[in-house]
């Protein structure tokens, strides 16, 4: 029974890793391309994406 529990633990950990990597990839794809201009208390900020 111990080896079966270990197998479930490994499969569960792999599922979590795949979910986290998929979410991070999704967040990267959502970032807009181009130039981002922000105006704040520190002045004007221009970032190229």
Secondary structure, DSSP 8 states (H G I E B T S, - for coil): -HHHHHHHHHHHHHHHHHHHHHHHHHHHHHS--SEEEEEETTEEEEEE-
